[in-house]
Amino acid sequence: MTPANDGLTAGTPAPAEDLPVEDLEDLALSDDYALNPAFVEMVVDAADLGNLARLRVLIEALHPADLADLLGFLSRGYREVIVPLLTADELSETLSELDGPLREDVLELVAPENLAKAIGEMESDDAADVVDDLEADRRGQVLAAMSPAHRISIESALSYADETAGRLMQREVLAAPQFWTVGQAIQHIQAGGDDLPELFFDVYVVDPSNKPLGAAPLSLLLRSSPDALLSKIMEPVTEIPVEMDQEEVAYIFDKYHLISAPVVEVGGRLVGQITVDDIVGVIQDESEEDMLALAGVSDRGRSDTIMGVTRSRFWWLLINLGTAILASSVIGVFQDSIAKLAALAVINPIAASMGGNAGTQTVTVVVRALATRELNAANLLAAVWREIAVGVMNGVAFAVVMGAVTEFWFHSPIMALIAGLAMVINLIVAAIAGMLIPLGLDKMGFDPAASSVVFLTTVTDCVGFFSFLGLATLILLHH
């Protein structure tokens, strides 16, 4: 059965058979490195026609990362046509670029023997991630089809907890004894062939128990005399324990500007290395996770079902509904006042809304400062006072603006004064809450990015409504 078009639209592309490979490579990507709709339409047309030879040509024109994007754009029906056409090398590189439900879906389309061959060509860290995504029965089939060396390497990597240095590292590492010379190290590299890591920047100098003593960067190695001892030219290294959280590893790489670092087990023995290309992915993933958490959503992947996305967002929205009802109950306390003076209903939401926005600004800054370790006990008090000062200054500034608008609308200086005072109160409270809520959640072990906003909006809504309606009731209606 021919796959459905899945709603992909584009301008009419040139006939695929009229375009040579080099032109296809140019057509594949737009100026911003995103896949061109015309190229995607070519793939769809070739699949609809069953032209497998043309699909191969189109696939070969793509970088693995772009091929991963293509698989994400297409429906499962098209993936069922394309994935079996991939070579083991293409499959291994493409799987490294996929994650989440999309990778799981692609893995289901590959026979265990072919998948074992593709995983065997991957770096050990990427291979472990892929195997970890497999169902238990499929995992056993794939591991059984691997060579004993690859199987042991992957099982060893999977023994470490997820999102730790042990899972992030690649076990392939270049090490040399401290009594070697530069010339011996270079000869070893030249003769190493496939036994060497695919990507490495340092030769780690180790003692007889395989504990790192230092590292000789390749740039330094090539500039040094062949007779120089590695122990004389090596530089200090920052060791990463296998159990360290990957976010902590990323922080160390960023702070000390590392390109690579050795990973050591509890006794200090060298067991692997982490390179900067792995860290770039971690930083991006952690950043996206925090950004999505601030909105109460998660990236379930383009291939997730409508029900799956709905379930992932339902509970956050339910919590927000509860906090909205709590804030509305504050309004309910003053319903008699609103009934006597309808103008209160017009101005009432403004202070609460401004407080929520100002507080979100503070929360965002604090969450970032916590993530980058820029905020600690040494500068906490100064940071709190700074945010309070900002809240006071913005509160006064917007109180003047709000007072002028209120006077223009209702020609009531007293109403303008009340609106201004409520604005000052709520922006100060928003600054304090925006600072203390994420700090408190972090201290209690919760993720401040995921939880701060819902508590903040509850505080600013309640304080905004209460300050304005309370002042109005006290000043306007009781005197």
C-alpha positions as CSV (number, residue, x, y, z in Angstrom):
1,M,0.0,0.0,0.0
2,T,1.3,3.4,-0.9
3,P,1.9,5.8,2.0
4,A,-0.4,8.8,2.3
5,N,1.0,12.2,1.6
6,D,0.6,13.2,5.3
7,G,-0.3,16.8,4.5
8,L,3.2,17.8,3.1
9,T,2.8,20.7,0.7
10,A,5.3,22.6,-1.4
11,G,5.6,24.3,-4.7
12,T,5.9,22.0,-7.7
13,P,9.5,20.7,-7.6
14,A,11.6,20.0,-10.7
15,P,11.4,16.4,-11.9
16,A,13.7,14.4,-9.5
17,E,15.3,12.5,-12.3
18,D,16.5,15.7,-14.0
19,L,18.6,16.7,-11.0
20,P,22.2,15.5,-10.5
21,V,23.4,14.6,-7.0
22,E,25.3,17.8,-6.5
23,D,22.2,19.9,-7.3
24,L,20.2,17.7,-4.9
25,E,22.7,18.6,-2.1
26,D,22.2,22.3,-2.8
27,L,18.4,21.8,-2.9
28,A,18.2,19.8,0.3
29,L,18.8,22.7,2.6
30,S,17.6,26.3,2.7
31,D,19.8,29.2,3.7
32,D,19.1,28.6,7.4
33,Y,20.1,24.9,7.1
34,A,16.5,23.7,7.4
35,L,15.3,21.1,5.0
36,N,13.7,22.6,1.9
37,P,10.0,21.7,1.4
38,A,10.7,21.0,-2.3
39,F,13.3,18.4,-1.3
40,V,10.9,16.8,1.2
41,E,8.3,16.7,-1.6
42,M,10.8,14.9,-3.8
43,V,11.2,12.2,-1.2
44,V,7.4,11.9,-0.8
45,D,6.9,11.6,-4.6
46,A,9.7,9.0,-4.9
47,A,8.1,6.9,-2.1
48,D,4.6,7.2,-3.6
49,L,5.9,6.0,-7.0
50,G,7.9,3.2,-5.3
51,N,11.1,4.5,-6.9
52,L,13.6,3.0,-4.4
53,A,16.6,3.8,-6.6
54,R,15.7,7.5,-6.6
55,L,15.1,7.4,-2.8
56,R,18.6,6.1,-2.4
57,V,20.0,9.0,-4.4
58,L,18.0,11.5,-2.3
59,I,19.2,9.8,1.0
60,E,22.8,10.0,-0.1
61,A,22.5,13.7,-0.6
62,L,21.7,14.3,3.1
63,H,24.0,14.7,6.1
64,P,22.9,12.3,8.9
65,A,21.5,15.2,11.0
66,D,19.4,16.3,8.0
67,L,18.3,12.7,7.4
68,A,17.2,12.6,11.0
69,D,15.1,15.8,10.4
70,L,13.6,14.2,7.3
71,L,12.5,11.1,9.2
72,G,10.9,13.5,11.8
73,F,8.9,15.3,9.1
74,L,7.5,12.1,7.5
75,S,4.8,9.8,8.8
76,R,5.5,6.3,9.8
77,G,4.3,5.0,6.5
78,Y,7.1,6.8,4.7
79,R,9.7,5.8,7.4
80,E,8.7,2.2,6.7
81,V,9.9,2.7,3.1
82,I,13.0,4.7,3.8
83,V,14.6,3.1,6.9
84,P,15.2,-0.3,5.2
85,L,17.1,1.4,2.5
86,L,19.8,2.8,4.9
87,T,23.2,1.2,5.1
88,A,24.6,0.2,8.5
89,D,26.9,3.2,8.4
90,E,24.0,5.6,7.5
91,L,21.8,4.0,10.1
92,S,24.4,4.3,12.9
93,E,25.1,8.0,12.2
94,T,21.3,8.8,11.9
95,L,20.3,7.0,15.1
96,S,22.9,9.1,17.0
97,E,20.9,12.2,15.8
98,L,17.5,10.9,16.9
99,D,16.0,10.8,20.3
100,G,12.7,10.1,22.1
101,P,9.7,8.5,20.5
102,L,11.0,9.1,17.0
103,R,14.2,7.0,17.6
104,E,12.1,4.3,19.2
105,D,9.8,4.2,16.2
106,V,12.8,4.0,13.8
107,L,14.4,1.2,15.9
108,E,11.2,-0.9,15.5
109,L,11.7,-0.8,11.7
110,V,15.2,-2.3,11.7
111,A,15.9,-6.1,11.9
112,P,17.9,-7.1,14.9
113,E,20.9,-8.3,12.8
114,N,21.1,-5.1,10.9
115,L,20.6,-3.0,14.0
116,A,23.5,-5.0,15.7
117,K,25.7,-4.2,12.8
118,A,24.8,-0.5,12.9
119,I,25.3,-0.2,16.7
120,G,28.7,-1.9,16.3
121,E,29.9,1.0,14.2
122,M,28.8,3.6,16.8
123,E,30.8,5.1,19.6
124,S,30.2,3.3,22.9
125,D,28.3,6.2,24.5
126,D,25.9,6.5,21.5
127,A,25.6,2.7,21.2
128,A,24.5,2.4,24.9
129,D,21.9,5.1,24.4
130,V,20.4,3.3,21.5
131,V,20.3,-0.1,23.1
132,D,18.8,1.5,26.2
133,D,15.8,2.6,24.1
134,L,15.0,-1.0,23.0
135,E,12.3,-3.1,24.5
136,A,13.7,-5.9,26.7
137,D,13.1,-8.7,24.1
138,R,14.5,-6.7,21.2
139,R,17.5,-5.7,23.4
140,G,18.3,-9.3,24.0
141,Q,18.1,-10.1,20.3
142,V,20.4,-7.2,19.3
143,L,23.0,-7.9,22.0
144,A,23.0,-11.6,21.1
145,A,23.8,-10.6,17.5
146,M,26.8,-8.5,18.5
147,S,30.4,-9.5,19.0
148,P,31.3,-10.4,22.6
149,A,33.6,-7.3,22.8
150,H,30.8,-4.9,21.7
151,R,28.2,-6.6,23.9
152,I,30.4,-6.4,27.0
153,S,31.2,-2.7,26.3
154,I,27.5,-1.8,26.0
155,E,26.4,-3.8,29.0
156,S,29.1,-2.1,31.1
157,A,27.9,1.3,30.0
158,L,24.3,0.5,30.8
159,S,25.4,-0.5,34.3
160,Y,25.9,3.2,35.1
161,A,22.9,5.4,36.1
162,D,21.2,7.4,33.3
163,E,22.4,11.1,32.8
164,T,25.7,10.4,34.6
165,A,29.3,10.7,33.4
166,G,29.5,6.9,33.1
167,R,26.6,6.9,30.6
168,L,27.9,10.0,28.8
169,M,31.5,8.9,28.3
170,Q,32.9,6.8,25.5
171,R,35.0,3.9,26.7
172,E,37.4,4.2,23.8
173,V,40.3,6.3,25.1
174,L,44.0,6.8,24.2
175,A,46.3,6.3,27.1
176,A,50.1,5.9,27.4
177,P,52.5,5.1,30.2
178,Q,54.5,7.9,31.8
179,F,57.9,6.5,30.6
180,W,56.9,6.8,26.9
181,T,58.5,9.4,24.7
182,V,56.6,11.7,22.3
183,G,58.0,9.7,19.4
184,Q,56.6,6.4,20.9
185,A,53.2,8.0,21.4
186,I,53.0,9.3,17.9
187,Q,54.0,5.9,16.5
188,H,51.3,4.3,18.6
189,I,48.7,6.7,17.2
190,Q,49.8,6.1,13.6
191,A,49.7,2.3,14.0
192,G,46.5,2.3,16.0
193,G,44.0,2.2,13.1
194,D,40.4,1.2,14.1
195,D,41.4,0.6,17.7
196,L,41.7,4.3,18.4
197,P,38.8,6.5,19.4
198,E,37.0,8.1,16.5
199,L,37.5,11.5,18.1
200,F,40.2,12.4,20.6
201,F,42.2,15.5,21.6
202,D,44.5,14.3,24.3
203,V,46.8,11.4,25.1
204,Y,46.2,10.6,28.8
205,V,49.4,9.7,30.7
206,V,48.8,7.0,33.2
207,D,50.7,5.2,36.0
208,P,51.0,1.4,36.2
209,S,47.6,1.1,37.9
210,N,46.0,3.1,35.0
211,K,45.4,6.2,37.0
212,P,45.6,9.5,35.0
213,L,48.7,11.6,35.9
214,G,48.1,14.2,33.2
215,A,47.4,14.7,29.5
216,A,49.4,15.6,26.4
217,P,47.3,17.5,24.0
218,L,47.8,16.5,20.4
219,S,48.8,20.1,19.5
220,L,51.5,20.0,22.1
221,L,52.5,16.4,21.1
222,L,53.1,17.4,17.5
223,R,55.3,20.4,18.5
224,S,57.5,18.5,21.0
225,S,60.8,16.8,20.4
226,P,60.3,13.0,19.7
227,D,62.8,12.2,22.5
228,A,60.8,14.2,25.2
229,L,59.1,12.1,27.9
230,L,55.4,12.4,28.1
231,S,55.7,12.9,31.8
232,K,57.8,16.1,31.1
233,I,55.3,17.7,28.7
234,M,52.0,16.6,30.1
235,E,49.5,19.0,31.6
236,P,47.2,18.6,34.6
237,V,43.8,17.1,33.9
238,T,40.4,17.6,35.5
239,E,39.1,14.1,36.4
240,I,35.4,13.3,36.1
241,P,34.0,10.7,38.5
242,V,31.7,8.1,36.7
243,E,28.8,8.8,39.0
244,M,28.8,12.6,38.4
245,D,25.6,14.1,37.0
246,Q,25.9,15.2,33.4
247,E,24.7,18.7,34.2
248,E,27.6,19.0,36.7
249,V,30.0,17.7,34.0
250,A,28.7,20.3,31.6
251,Y,29.3,23.0,34.2
252,I,32.9,21.9,34.7
253,F,33.6,21.8,31.0
254,D,32.1,25.3,30.6
255,K,33.9,26.7,33.7
256,Y,37.4,25.4,32.8
257,H,37.0,25.6,29.0
258,L,37.7,21.9,28.6
259,I,37.8,20.1,25.2
260,S,38.0,16.6,26.8
261,A,38.4,15.1,30.2
262,P,39.2,11.6,31.6
263,V,36.5,9.7,33.4
264,V,37.6,7.7,36.5
265,E,35.9,5.1,38.6
266,V,35.9,5.1,42.4
267,G,39.5,3.9,42.8
268,G,40.8,6.6,40.4
269,R,41.3,4.2,37.4
270,L,40.8,5.6,33.9
271,V,37.7,4.1,32.3
272,G,36.8,6.5,29.6
273,Q,36.7,10.0,28.3
274,I,34.1,12.8,27.6
275,T,34.7,15.1,24.7
276,V,33.2,18.5,24.1
277,D,30.9,17.3,21.3
278,D,29.1,15.2,24.0
279,I,28.8,18.3,26.3
280,V,27.3,20.5,23.6
281,G,24.4,18.0,23.4
282,V,24.0,18.0,27.2
283,I,24.0,21.8,27.4
284,Q,21.4,22.0,24.7
285,D,19.2,19.2,26.2
286,E,19.4,20.8,29.7
287,S,18.6,24.2,28.4
288,E,15.6,23.0,26.4
289,E,14.4,21.0,29.4
290,D,14.5,24.1,31.7
291,M,12.8,26.3,29.0
292,L,10.0,23.8,28.5
293,A,9.6,23.2,32.2
294,L,9.0,26.9,32.8
295,A,5.9,26.5,30.6
296,G,4.9,23.2,32.2
297,V,5.4,21.2,29.0
298,S,7.8,18.5,27.8
299,D,9.2,17.7,24.4
300,R,7.5,14.4,23.7
301,G,8.7,14.4,20.1
302,R,7.0,15.1,16.8
303,S,5.9,11.4,16.5
304,D,4.0,11.3,19.8
305,T,0.3,10.9,19.7
306,I,-2.3,13.5,20.4
307,M,-3.4,11.6,23.5
308,G,0.2,11.4,24.7
309,V,0.8,15.1,24.4
310,T,-2.6,15.8,26.0
311,R,-1.8,13.6,29.0
312,S,1.6,15.2,29.5
313,R,0.1,18.7,29.8
314,F,-3.1,17.8,31.6
315,W,-1.8,17.8,35.2
316,W,0.1,21.0,34.8
317,L,-3.1,22.7,33.6
318,L,-5.0,21.1,36.4
319,I,-2.6,22.7,38.9
320,N,-3.0,26.0,37.2
321,L,-6.7,25.7,37.4
322,G,-6.5,25.2,41.1
323,T,-4.3,28.2,41.6
324,A,-6.6,30.3,39.4
325,I,-9.6,29.3,41.6
326,L,-7.6,30.3,44.7
327,A,-6.8,33.7,43.2
328,S,-10.5,34.1,42.2
329,S,-11.6,33.4,45.7
330,V,-9.7,36.5,46.7
331,I,-11.9,38.5,44.3
332,G,-14.9,36.7,45.8
333,V,-14.1,38.2,49.2
334,F,-14.6,41.7,47.7
335,Q,-17.6,40.9,45.4
336,D,-19.8,43.4,47.4
337,S,-17.3,46.1,46.8
338,I,-17.1,45.4,43.1
339,A,-21.0,45.4,42.9
340,K,-21.0,48.9,44.5
341,L,-18.3,50.3,42.2
342,A,-18.1,48.7,38.8
343,A,-14.9,50.6,38.0
344,L,-13.0,48.2,40.3
345,A,-13.6,45.3,37.9
346,V,-11.9,47.2,35.1
347,I,-8.7,48.0,36.9
348,N,-8.5,44.9,39.2
349,P,-6.6,42.6,36.8
350,I,-3.9,45.1,35.8
351,A,-1.8,45.0,39.0
352,A,-2.0,41.2,39.2
353,S,-1.0,40.9,35.5
354,M,2.0,43.3,35.9
355,G,3.1,41.5,39.0
356,G,3.0,38.1,37.3
357,N,5.1,39.4,34.3
358,A,7.7,41.1,36.6
359,G,8.0,38.1,38.8
360,T,8.5,35.8,35.8
361,Q,11.4,38.0,34.7
362,T,13.0,37.6,38.2
363,V,12.3,33.8,38.2
364,T,14.0,33.4,34.8
365,V,17.1,35.2,36.0
366,V,17.3,33.3,39.2
367,V,16.8,29.9,37.6
368,R,19.5,30.7,35.1
369,A,21.8,31.9,37.9
370,L,21.2,28.7,39.9
371,A,21.9,26.6,36.8
372,T,25.2,28.4,36.1
373,R,26.2,28.5,39.8
374,E,26.3,32.3,39.7
375,L,24.1,32.5,42.8
376,N,25.3,31.1,46.1
377,A,25.4,32.0,49.8
378,A,28.2,34.5,49.3
379,N,26.1,36.8,47.0
380,L,22.6,35.8,47.9
381,L,21.7,38.7,50.2
382,A,23.0,41.3,47.7
383,A,21.0,39.6,44.9
384,V,17.8,39.7,47.0
385,W,18.3,43.4,47.8
386,R,19.0,44.2,44.1
387,E,15.7,42.5,43.0
388,I,13.8,44.3,45.8
389,A,15.3,47.6,44.6
390,V,14.4,46.9,41.0
391,G,10.8,46.0,42.2
392,V,10.5,49.3,44.1
393,M,11.8,51.4,41.2
394,N,9.6,49.7,38.6
395,G,6.7,49.8,41.0
396,V,7.0,53.5,41.5
397,A,7.5,54.1,37.7
398,F,4.4,52.1,36.7
399,A,2.4,53.5,39.6
400,V,2.8,56.9,38.0
401,V,1.7,55.5,34.6
402,M,-1.2,53.5,36.1
403,G,-2.3,56.4,38.2
404,A,-2.4,58.7,35.1
405,V,-4.3,56.1,33.1
406,T,-6.8,55.6,35.9
407,E,-7.3,59.4,36.3
408,F,-7.9,59.6,32.5
409,W,-10.5,56.9,32.6
410,F,-12.5,57.6,35.7
411,H,-11.5,61.2,36.7
412,S,-10.9,60.1,40.3
413,P,-7.7,61.1,42.0
414,I,-8.4,58.7,44.8
415,M,-8.9,55.7,42.4
416,A,-5.6,56.7,40.7
417,L,-3.8,56.7,44.0
418,I,-5.2,53.3,44.9
419,A,-4.2,51.8,41.6
420,G,-0.7,53.3,42.0
421,L,-0.2,51.9,45.5
422,A,-1.5,48.5,44.4
423,M,1.0,48.5,41.6
424,V,3.9,49.3,43.9
425,I,2.9,46.7,46.4
426,N,2.5,43.9,43.8
427,L,5.8,44.6,41.9
428,I,7.7,44.6,45.2
429,V,6.1,41.3,46.2
430,A,6.7,39.9,42.7
431,A,10.4,40.7,43.0
432,I,10.7,39.0,46.4
433,A,8.6,36.0,45.5
434,G,10.4,35.6,42.1
435,M,13.6,35.4,44.1
436,L,12.7,33.3,47.1
437,I,10.4,30.7,45.4
438,P,13.0,29.2,43.1
439,L,15.6,29.4,45.8
440,G,13.3,27.6,48.3
441,L,12.4,24.9,45.7
442,D,16.0,24.4,44.9
443,K,16.9,24.1,48.6
444,M,14.1,21.4,49.0
445,G,15.5,19.4,46.1
446,F,12.8,20.3,43.6
447,D,13.5,21.6,40.1
448,P,12.9,25.4,40.3
449,A,12.5,25.6,36.5
450,A,9.5,23.2,36.6
451,S,7.7,24.5,39.6
452,S,8.4,28.2,40.2
453,V,6.0,29.9,37.8
454,V,2.8,28.2,39.1
455,F,3.6,29.3,42.7
456,L,4.7,32.7,41.6
457,T,1.5,33.5,39.6
458,T,-0.6,32.3,42.6
459,V,1.3,34.8,44.8
460,T,1.1,37.8,42.4
461,D,-2.5,37.2,41.5
462,C,-3.6,36.9,45.2
463,V,-1.5,39.9,46.3
464,G,-2.5,42.0,43.2
465,F,-6.2,41.4,43.7
466,F,-6.1,41.7,47.5
467,S,-4.0,44.9,47.5
468,F,-6.1,46.7,45.0
469,L,-9.6,45.6,46.2
470,G,-8.6,45.8,49.8
471,L,-7.3,49.4,49.4
472,A,-10.4,50.3,47.4
473,T,-12.8,48.8,49.9
474,L,-10.9,50.5,52.8
475,I,-10.6,54.0,51.3
476,L,-13.5,54.4,48.8
477,L,-16.3,52.4,50.3
478,H,-15.7,52.6,54.1
479,H,-15.2,56.4,54.2
